[in-house]
Amino acid sequence: MAPAQVSPTTNTVNTNVMKTIVPHIHPSHNTTVNKHVFQHQHYFPHSNSVVNECYNQQLICCGPPPMPPFNPCCGPRPRPFGF
């Protein structure tokens, strides 16, 4: 019988990864400040009024009616046709 032929040893590496969780805690705080502002609004209502007055004058004029330029007493006189 022939001597046994021995091959070099094959080395296989099996890697196992073990996960370990290490918690890191970073605390924080929020403060909410609610500010209520009271606005005091002052109003000063004001009104205006207008009075329109109208007057009539009745004048008694002496003599014949004036020709232009007219007398404000009687107002303008219409011109006869042809002038």
Secondary structure, 3 states (H helix, E strand, C coil): CCCCCCCCCCCCCCCCCCCCCCCCCCCCCCCCCCCCCCCCCCCCCCCCCCCCCCCCCCCCCCCCCCCCCCCCCCCCCCCCCCC
